[in-house]
């Protein structure tokens, strides 16, 4: 049975819409608090972090109220990267962690990402159980007045998170002599990012570190990598780092101003980890991973498997196959040795640790030649249009034309009212023709 509220990465939508408003966030808090309270841990606690959206000021109190009404004690951390919340959920031994964010979406969207006590995103099964509780009558889950939760603000979230990050590396690791550009997307990493690299001795050129509640991801961050490209060129930096709104994605730029996407980062890290005997099993990519990456891993004799789009599904396949590296072209990269979810700052540290002596990122990256890939995002009223006979037929026609010359993937967005069409082929003319056949039917 399909889920009602949760998508591929939590709950997300337009602010003050049917699901993203104070009323629903109270219900989400009450339902998730009720579920985790039933797991019978001695200490009933939830921790909450958020990105910098203006709507966070209205949604967070409603969420806190729902959790406290369920009898959960709540700690609020303020703006913090998503993996910082995941790490602290585990180290603080909380029942659950909730990140208020819409990731790379614009400011008028918001949402939730939920984590269990192990710092892992929730399974479909648990999300379904929480959804069932959301739709129950509120008074059935309300606690008695003497059993209500207490709420406290913690100001040490960023400090504690950075301390955990740095513990993963040798004590003598420093970045002195390196010049780094970092674009924090006016989002959750605007404090943590520059502070992390400065504390390790790097010279930092920060971009997107002046959030005003409305400028998160606005012509900045991982979806606008030209910002770091231009800054790397201007300041002659060794590396450019671009985060998204909740800092769980990263896109990079080498010293020659080449943009490095998630696939190239994964290829470089997998190669290094294999040579250092750190790679376990192989690598998990997604249906969107470039075919050139797959061919490269085959050449390097590194096992490669694909998961559904979404870092939660990547992590599930990593666990199932006992792999310790996986991620997406978009920059969601999971270093299984260190983290349970994507973390732009952690991945950046791992890259910087590798290049700290050679100082040339271009020698570390650019491991494979990409197969030309085109992605079309089509806004639709109903995503079920993908299941209509006309659209299904157009997909079959396009796939038949493509034959052995490439591949086509058509899927619903898990977070937006869009159909995403992706195609890969060395034959660009054929590729565009095939994508047009499908997109015309959808439009």
SVG drawing of the C-alpha trace seen along z (x, -y; Angstrom):
<svg xmlns="http://www.w3.org/2000/svg" viewBox="-10 -38 62 47">
<polyline fill="none" stroke="black" stroke-width="0.4" points="0.0,0.0 1.5,-3.4 2.4,-5.9 0.2,-8.9 2.6,-11.5 6.2,-10.3 8.1,-10.5 11.5,-9.2 13.2,-11.5 10.8,-12.3 7.9,-14.7 8.1,-17.7 5.9,-20.3 4.8,-24.0 4.5,-25.8 1.0,-26.2 -0.2,-23.6 -2.2,-20.5 0.8,-18.8 3.3,-21.6 1.5,-23.7 1.3,-24.0 -1.7,-21.8 0.0,-18.9 3.3,-19.4 1.6,-19.0 0.1,-15.7 3.5,-14.6 5.1,-15.3 2.3,-13.6 2.3,-10.5 6.1,-10.1 6.5,-10.7 3.8,-8.2 5.4,-5.5 8.9,-6.0 7.6,-6.2 6.1,-2.8 9.6,-1.4 10.0,-1.5 13.4,-3.1 14.0,-4.5 14.6,-8.0 11.9,-9.4 13.8,-12.1 13.7,-13.7 16.1,-16.1 15.2,-18.7 17.4,-20.6 16.5,-22.7 17.8,-24.7 17.4,-28.5 13.9,-28.8 11.6,-31.4 8.9,-28.9 11.0,-26.9 9.9,-29.5 6.3,-28.5 6.7,-24.8 9.2,-24.0 7.0,-25.1 4.1,-23.0 6.3,-20.0 7.7,-20.5 4.2,-20.8 3.1,-17.5 6.2,-15.6 5.8,-17.1 2.1,-16.2 3.0,-12.6 5.2,-12.7 8.6,-13.1 11.3,-15.4 12.6,-17.6 16.0,-19.3 16.1,-21.9 19.5,-22.5 18.8,-25.3 20.4,-25.3 22.6,-22.3 23.4,-20.0 21.2,-16.9 24.0,-14.4 24.9,-16.5 21.4,-15.7 21.8,-12.1 25.1,-11.8 23.9,-13.6 20.7,-11.5 23.0,-8.5 25.5,-10.0 22.9,-11.6 21.0,-8.2 17.8,-9.9 14.7,-7.9 14.5,-9.9 15.8,-12.9 13.8,-15.2 15.3,-17.6 13.1,-20.4 14.2,-21.0 13.2,-20.8 16.9,-20.1 17.7,-21.7 14.2,-23.1 13.5,-26.9 12.4,-28.7 8.7,-28.4 8.9,-24.6 9.7,-22.8 9.4,-19.4 10.8,-16.7 13.4,-14.0 13.1,-11.5 15.9,-9.4 15.8,-6.5 18.0,-6.0 20.7,-4.4 21.0,-7.7 19.4,-5.9 16.5,-7.3 13.3,-5.4 12.3,-2.4 9.1,-2.4 7.6,0.0 8.1,-2.4 7.0,-5.4 3.8,-3.6 3.2,-2.9 3.6,-6.6 1.2,-7.5 -1.4,-5.3 -1.0,-7.1 -1.3,-10.5 -4.7,-9.7 -6.0,-8.5 -8.0,-10.8 -5.7,-13.2 -7.0,-12.6 -6.0,-8.9 -2.3,-9.8 -2.3,-12.8 -0.4,-12.3 -1.8,-13.2 -0.7,-16.6 1.8,-15.2 3.5,-13.1 4.0,-15.8 7.5,-16.3 9.9,-19.1 11.6,-21.3 15.1,-22.6 17.4,-24.5 20.9,-23.2 23.5,-25.7 26.4,-23.3 25.0,-21.4 27.5,-22.8 30.5,-22.4 29.5,-18.8 28.9,-17.8 32.3,-19.3 34.0,-17.4 32.6,-14.1 33.6,-14.9 37.2,-15.6 37.5,-12.5 37.3,-10.4 40.7,-11.7 44.3,-11.6 45.1,-14.1 47.8,-15.7 45.4,-16.3 45.4,-20.0 44.7,-22.1 47.3,-24.8 48.4,-26.2 45.1,-25.2 42.7,-27.8 39.1,-26.6 35.9,-28.2 32.7,-27.0 29.2,-27.8 26.8,-27.0 23.6,-27.8 22.5,-30.2 21.4,-27.0 22.0,-24.7 25.8,-24.6 26.4,-28.3 28.1,-28.2 29.5,-24.7 31.1,-24.7 33.5,-27.8 34.1,-27.0 35.2,-23.4 37.8,-24.3 39.1,-27.4 39.6,-25.3 41.9,-22.9 44.0,-25.8 42.6,-26.5 42.1,-29.9 38.3,-30.0 36.4,-32.0 32.8,-31.7 29.7,-32.2 26.1,-31.8 26.6,-32.4 24.1,-35.2 20.7,-33.5 17.6,-35.8 15.0,-33.0 14.1,-33.6 17.4,-33.1 18.2,-29.4 19.3,-27.7 18.5,-31.0 21.0,-31.1 23.6,-29.4 24.6,-26.1 25.0,-22.7 22.4,-23.4 24.4,-26.5 28.0,-25.2 29.1,-28.1 29.4,-30.1 32.3,-28.0 33.8,-27.7 34.0,-31.5 35.3,-31.9 38.0,-29.2 39.2,-31.0 39.1,-34.4 40.9,-33.5 43.1,-30.7 41.7,-28.3 42.7,-24.6 39.2,-23.3 35.6,-24.6 32.8,-23.0 29.2,-23.6 26.5,-22.3 22.7,-22.3 20.2,-23.7 20.6,-21.0 24.3,-20.2 23.8,-16.5 24.8,-17.1 28.1,-18.3 29.3,-19.3 33.0,-20.3 35.3,-22.2 39.0,-21.4 41.7,-24.0 41.3,-24.1 37.6,-25.2 36.2,-21.8 32.9,-21.0 33.0,-17.6 29.6,-15.9 28.7,-13.1 29.6,-10.3 33.1,-11.7 33.6,-12.1 32.4,-8.5 34.8,-7.2 37.8,-9.0 37.0,-7.9 36.3,-4.3 39.6,-4.1 41.5,-5.5 39.7,-3.3 40.4,-0.2 44.1,-1.0 44.1,-1.6 42.1,1.6 39.3,-0.4 36.6,0.4 34.3,3.1 32.3,5.1 31.8,2.4 29.8,-0.7 26.1,-1.4 24.9,-4.0 21.4,-4.8 19.3,-4.5 20.6,-8.0 24.3,-7.2 26.1,-7.8 26.8,-4.7 30.4,-5.9 30.8,-5.3 29.5,-1.8 32.0,-1.1 34.8,-2.6 34.1,-0.3 33.9,2.7 37.4,1.8 38.7,1.3 37.1,4.6 35.0,2.8 31.5,4.2 28.7,1.8 25.0,2.1 22.2,-0.4 19.5,-1.4 16.3,-3.4 16.8,-7.2 17.2,-8.5 20.0,-8.2 17.8,-6.2 17.6,-3.4 21.3,-3.7 22.0,-3.1 19.6,-0.2 21.4,1.6 24.7,0.8 23.6,2.5 22.1,5.5 25.3,6.1 27.7,5.0 29.2,2.2 30.7,-0.9 30.4,-3.5 27.5,-4.7 25.8,-7.8 24.1,-9.8 25.2,-12.0 23.5,-14.9 26.1,-14.8 24.4,-12.6 27.3,-10.5 27.4,-8.1 30.7,-7.1 29.5,-4.0 32.7,-3.9 31.8,-7.2 28.1,-8.1 24.6,-6.8 23.5,-9.4 24.9,-11.9 27.1,-14.6 28.7,-17.3 31.2,-18.3 32.3,-14.8 32.8,-14.0 34.8,-17.2 37.1,-16.3 37.7,-12.9 38.6,-14.5 40.8,-17.1 42.6,-14.4 43.4,-12.7 44.8,-15.8 46.3,-17.6 49.9,-16.9 49.5,-16.9 47.3,-20.0 45.9,-19.3 42.3,-18.2 42.4,-17.7 44.8,-14.8 42.5,-13.1 39.2,-13.6 38.2,-13.1 38.5,-9.3 36.1,-8.4 34.6,-9.9 30.9,-10.6 28.4,-9.2 26.3,-12.3 23.3,-12.5 20.2,-14.6 17.6,-15.1 14.2,-16.7 11.9,-17.7 8.3,-18.1 5.8,-19.7 2.5,-17.8 -0.8,-18.1 -0.9,-14.4 2.2,-12.1 0.0,-9.1 0.1,-10.3 3.2,-8.1 0.9,-5.1 -1.4,-6.0 -1.3,-3.8 -0.2,-6.7 2.8,-7.5 3.7,-3.8 3.5,-3.3 5.8,-6.4 8.4,-5.0 8.4,-1.6 8.8,-3.3 11.7,-5.4 13.4,-2.4 13.0,-0.4 14.6,-3.3 17.5,-3.5 18.1,0.3 21.8,0.9 22.9,-2.7 22.0,-3.9 19.4,-3.9 16.2,-5.8 14.7,-6.2 11.3,-7.7 10.2,-8.2 8.1,-10.2 9.8,-12.7 9.6,-11.7 9.5,-15.2 7.9,-17.4 5.0,-17.3 7.3,-16.4 8.1,-13.5 11.8,-13.1 13.1,-11.8 16.7,-10.8 18.5,-9.5 22.1,-8.5 23.8,-7.9 26.8,-8.9 24.3,-9.6 22.9,-13.0 20.6,-13.4 18.9,-10.1 18.8,-10.8 17.0,-14.1 14.5,-12.5 13.7,-9.7 13.3,-12.1 11.0,-14.4 8.7,-11.4 8.1,-10.8 8.0,-14.4 5.4,-15.4 3.0,-12.7 3.5,-13.7 2.9,-17.4"/>
</svg>
